[in-house]
Amino acid sequence: QVRLQESGGGLVQAGQSLRLSCEASGRTTSTHNMGWYRQAPGKRREFVAEIVRGSHSTAYGDFVKGRFTISRDTSRGTVDLQMNSLTSEDTAVYYCYGDPQTGIRTWGVGTQVTVSS
């Protein structure tokens, strides 16, 4: 069973940076597409970023505009999301996911990011 645990959330001021990390069980980061969604209060869950298994191919939500970078470290079993130039609009719970493409997507429990203006 795949298990995902996010960390790195917190409270920062606008313009600052945060680095989120998602630790995955087993070989998940090698066998799954890995990514992040976020959900702000009263809003729908929104795609943030994804990195494709077995490659360096990445995708980002339109709102990212070059501010975020997703990366994977298969030796550590982690997927990180470096977030720069944060604004209050980035305040949300950020969820890590693993997608095997042949089964059910697995989600972490989320980590809160709060950006004060």
QUIFEN-V760964 format. One record per residue. RES is the residue in one small letter. SS is DSSP state (hx for helix, st for strand, lp for the rest). D_FIRST is the distance of its C-alpha to the first C-alpha in Angstrom with 1 decimal. Layout:
((RES & SS & D_FIRST) (RES & SS & D_FIRST))
This chain:
((q & lp & 0.0) (v & lp & 3.8) (r & lp & 6.4) (l & st & 10.0) (q & st & 13.2) (e & st & 16.6) (s & st & 19.9) (g & lp & 23.5) (g & lp & 24.8) (g & st & 28.2) (l & st & 31.8) (v & st & 33.9) (q & st & 37.2) (a & lp & 37.8) (g & lp & 38.1) (q & lp & 35.8) (s & lp & 32.5) (l & st & 29.0) (r & st & 26.0) (l & st & 22.5) (s & st & 19.6) (c & st & 15.9) (e & st & 13.9) (a & st & 10.5) (s & lp & 8.2) (g & lp & 9.0) (r & lp & 11.0) (t & hx & 9.8) (t & hx & 13.4) (s & hx & 14.8) (t & hx & 12.9) (h & lp & 12.8) (n & st & 15.7) (m & st & 15.5) (g & st & 17.8) (w & st & 19.3) (y & st & 20.8) (r & st & 23.1) (q & st & 24.7) (a & lp & 28.1) (p & lp & 29.7) (g & lp & 31.1) (k & lp & 29.7) (r & lp & 27.1) (r & lp & 23.9) (e & st & 25.1) (f & st & 23.7) (v & st & 24.3) (a & st & 23.1) (e & st & 20.8) (i & st & 20.6) (v & lp & 20.1) (r & lp & 17.9) (g & lp & 20.3) (s & lp & 23.2) (h & lp & 24.9) (s & lp & 25.4) (t & st & 25.0) (a & st & 25.8) (y & st & 27.0) (g & lp & 28.1) (d & lp & 31.9) (f & lp & 32.5) (v & lp & 31.2) (k & lp & 34.4) (g & lp & 33.7) (r & lp & 32.8) (f & st & 29.0) (t & st & 27.4) (i & st & 23.7) (s & st & 22.8) (r & st & 20.0) (d & st & 20.0) (t & lp & 17.7) (s & lp & 19.1) (r & lp & 18.1) (g & lp & 14.8) (t & st & 16.4) (v & st & 17.8) (d & st & 21.0) (l & st & 23.3) (q & st & 26.9) (m & st & 29.0) (n & lp & 32.8) (s & lp & 35.7) (l & lp & 33.9) (t & lp & 35.7) (s & hx & 35.5) (e & hx & 34.0) (d & hx & 30.8) (t & lp & 30.3) (a & st & 27.0) (v & st & 23.4) (y & st & 21.4) (y & st & 17.8) (c & st & 15.5) (y & st & 13.4) (g & st & 11.4) (d & st & 12.7) (p & lp & 11.9) (q & lp & 15.3) (t & lp & 14.4) (g & lp & 12.0) (i & lp & 11.0) (r & lp & 11.4) (t & st & 9.2) (w & st & 11.7) (g & lp & 12.6) (v & lp & 15.1) (g & lp & 18.0) (t & st & 20.9) (q & st & 24.5) (v & st & 27.1) (t & st & 30.7) (v & st & 33.6) (s & st & 37.1) (s & lp & 40.0))
